[in-house]
Amino acid sequence: MAVVYPNMLPTWAEIHLDVTDSSGEPVQEMLQKYWRPMALSRRGGELWYGFVINDSTVESISPGQSVTCLVSFLNHEDAQHAFPPGASILFGDGVTTKGVLRLV
């Protein structure tokens, strides 16, 4: 069962997990309960914002797959300024990018 974080503000997003990451390595399946992705902001330099999939219907995402689900940023107030609605954002593990997060 996927974990839902009740005290974090959710927002709808489409997540697409790439087949290869930005270093050319294969991307592994993203398991919601283990992986803590980060969205990359390039406003005024590179800064990674942690987020969680806050949707019990999504337990995993396979490489090449896209899902629409609820996500919550760990620092919602700052992320709200860095990522406007409709933005397409690279995300990954804080080192390499592994896909695109689009806020709906």
C-alpha positions as CSV (number, residue, x, y, z in Angstrom):
1,M,0.0,0.0,0.0
2,A,1.3,3.4,-0.9
3,V,1.9,6.0,1.8
4,V,-0.2,9.2,1.8
5,Y,1.2,12.3,3.5
6,P,-1.8,14.1,5.1
7,N,0.0,17.2,6.3
8,M,1.5,18.1,2.9
9,L,-0.3,20.3,0.3
10,P,-1.0,18.2,-2.8
11,T,-1.0,19.4,-6.4
12,W,-1.9,17.5,-9.6
13,A,1.0,16.6,-11.8
14,E,1.9,14.4,-14.7
15,I,5.1,12.4,-14.2
16,H,7.0,10.9,-17.1
17,L,9.9,8.6,-16.2
18,D,12.5,8.4,-18.9
19,V,14.2,5.2,-20.1
20,T,17.7,6.7,-19.7
21,D,18.9,9.3,-17.2
22,S,20.9,12.4,-18.0
23,S,24.2,10.5,-17.7
24,G,23.0,7.9,-20.2
25,E,22.4,5.1,-17.7
26,P,19.1,3.1,-17.7
27,V,16.5,4.4,-15.3
28,Q,15.1,1.9,-12.7
29,E,11.4,1.6,-11.9
30,M,10.3,4.3,-9.5
31,L,8.8,2.8,-6.3
32,Q,6.7,5.3,-4.5
33,K,7.4,4.1,-1.0
34,Y,11.2,4.1,-1.4
35,W,12.2,6.7,-3.9
36,R,12.3,10.4,-2.9
37,P,12.5,12.4,-6.2
38,M,13.6,16.0,-6.5
39,A,12.5,18.6,-9.0
40,L,15.3,20.8,-10.6
41,S,14.9,24.6,-10.6
42,R,17.3,26.6,-12.7
43,R,16.1,30.0,-11.6
44,G,19.2,31.9,-10.3
45,G,21.3,28.7,-10.3
46,E,20.4,25.0,-9.9
47,L,18.4,24.1,-6.9
48,W,16.7,20.7,-6.2
49,Y,13.3,20.6,-4.5
50,G,12.2,17.4,-2.9
51,F,8.7,16.0,-3.5
52,V,6.7,12.9,-2.8
53,I,4.0,11.1,-4.8
54,N,1.1,11.8,-2.5
55,D,-1.3,9.5,-4.2
56,S,-2.2,6.0,-2.9
57,T,-3.2,4.9,-6.4
58,V,0.3,5.1,-7.8
59,E,2.7,2.6,-6.2
60,S,5.3,2.5,-9.0
61,I,6.2,4.1,-12.4
62,S,8.1,2.1,-15.0
63,P,10.7,3.6,-17.4
64,G,8.9,5.2,-20.3
65,Q,5.6,5.4,-18.5
66,S,3.6,8.6,-17.7
67,V,1.1,8.9,-14.8
68,T,-1.1,11.7,-13.6
69,C,-1.2,11.8,-9.8
70,L,-1.0,14.0,-6.7
71,V,2.4,15.2,-5.6
72,S,3.5,17.2,-2.6
73,F,6.7,19.3,-2.4
74,L,8.5,19.2,0.9
75,N,9.0,22.9,0.9
76,H,5.7,23.9,-0.7
77,E,6.0,27.7,-0.3
78,D,9.4,28.0,-2.1
79,A,8.5,25.4,-4.7
80,Q,5.3,27.3,-5.5
81,H,7.4,30.3,-6.5
82,A,10.0,28.3,-8.4
83,F,7.5,26.2,-10.4
84,P,4.4,28.0,-11.8
85,P,1.3,26.0,-12.8
86,G,1.8,24.3,-16.2
87,A,5.6,24.2,-15.8
88,S,7.5,21.2,-17.2
89,I,10.3,20.4,-14.7
90,L,13.2,18.0,-14.9
91,F,13.3,15.7,-11.9
92,G,15.7,13.1,-10.6
93,D,17.7,12.0,-7.6
94,G,19.6,15.3,-7.0
95,V,22.5,14.3,-9.2
96,T,21.0,13.1,-12.5
97,T,17.7,13.8,-14.1
98,K,15.4,10.9,-14.7
99,G,12.2,12.4,-16.2
100,V,9.8,15.3,-16.5
101,L,7.2,16.5,-13.9
102,R,4.5,18.7,-15.4
103,L,2.3,20.6,-13.0
104,V,-1.3,20.5,-14.1
